[in-house]
């Protein structure tokens, strides 16, 4: 068995190299998908939301469709 460094210490061969996403970063792609789904279906009464978050975005887009569209376009989500 090779050298095993203590927990929290990088092995020498990985020192100075980035391996994967930095700690503390998150991926919000699913949240943006729910917002876009809500905007696309805000006026469709028969649409069944895929999850509660999408239902919330659909309701929000029903009240403020232009504002939500502007916000999603400004953040390059559309």
Backbone torsions as a table, in degrees:
resi	resn	phi	psi	omega
1	UNK	NA	138.7	-177.5
2	UNK	-77.5	-177.5	179.2
3	UNK	-66.6	131.2	178.7
4	UNK	-120.4	109.4	-178.1
5	UNK	-70.7	161.1	177.6
6	UNK	-63.8	160.0	-178.9
7	UNK	-59.2	134.5	179.6
8	UNK	90.1	-6.8	179.6
9	UNK	-107.8	130.5	-179.8
10	UNK	-73.8	146.2	173.0
11	UNK	-65.6	150.6	-175.9
12	UNK	-57.2	-35.1	-177.2
13	UNK	-70.9	-15.7	178.9
14	UNK	-101.3	-1.7	-177.9
15	UNK	-61.5	127.1	178.9
16	UNK	83.9	-1.1	179.3
17	UNK	-109.4	143.7	179.2
18	UNK	-90.4	127.7	179.5
19	UNK	-121.0	98.6	176.5
20	UNK	85.6	-166.9	-177.3
21	UNK	-75.9	142.7	178.9
22	UNK	-62.6	150.9	178.5
23	UNK	-60.7	141.3	176.4
24	UNK	91.6	-11.1	178.4
25	UNK	-87.4	149.1	-179.2
26	UNK	-130.3	162.8	178.9
27	UNK	-111.9	118.6	-176.3
28	UNK	-105.2	22.8	-176.9
29	UNK	-58.7	-40.0	-178.5
30	UNK	-66.9	-34.8	177.5
31	UNK	-66.7	-39.7	178.9
32	UNK	-67.9	-37.0	178.1
33	UNK	-61.8	-39.0	178.1
34	UNK	-65.2	-40.7	179.2
35	UNK	-64.8	-43.0	179.1
36	UNK	-66.6	-40.6	177.3
37	UNK	-60.9	-44.0	179.3
38	UNK	-60.8	-39.5	178.6
39	UNK	-69.1	-39.8	-179.6
40	UNK	-67.6	-28.4	-174.2
41	UNK	-117.5	21.3	-175.0
42	UNK	-66.5	-25.8	-178.3
43	UNK	-104.9	7.2	-179.8
44	UNK	-98.7	106.6	-177.5
45	UNK	-70.4	-24.7	-176.7
46	UNK	-92.1	-1.0	-179.1
47	UNK	-70.1	135.3	177.9
48	UNK	-103.5	113.6	-178.8
49	UNK	-63.7	141.0	179.9
50	UNK	-70.9	-20.7	179.2
51	UNK	-159.8	169.3	-178.5
52	UNK	-61.5	-33.1	179.1
53	UNK	-64.3	-41.2	178.7
54	UNK	-64.9	-37.1	177.3
55	UNK	-62.9	-40.5	178.3
56	UNK	-64.4	-44.2	178.1
57	UNK	-64.8	-36.2	178.5
58	UNK	-63.5	-42.6	178.1
59	UNK	-64.5	-44.5	179.2
60	UNK	-62.3	-42.5	179.9
61	UNK	-67.8	-27.4	176.2
62	UNK	-64.6	-33.0	178.8
63	UNK	-87.3	-37.7	-174.7
64	UNK	-132.6	62.9	-176.0
65	UNK	-65.2	-40.5	-177.9
66	UNK	-68.1	-40.4	-179.6
67	UNK	-66.3	-42.1	179.2
68	UNK	-65.6	-41.2	178.8
69	UNK	-63.4	-43.8	178.3
70	UNK	-61.3	-41.9	-178.2
71	UNK	-66.8	-43.3	179.0
72	UNK	-66.2	-38.0	177.4
73	UNK	-67.3	-39.0	179.9
74	UNK	-65.3	-28.3	179.8
75	UNK	-99.8	15.7	176.7
76	UNK	56.6	38.6	179.0
77	UNK	-97.0	-14.6	178.8
78	UNK	-103.7	NA	NA
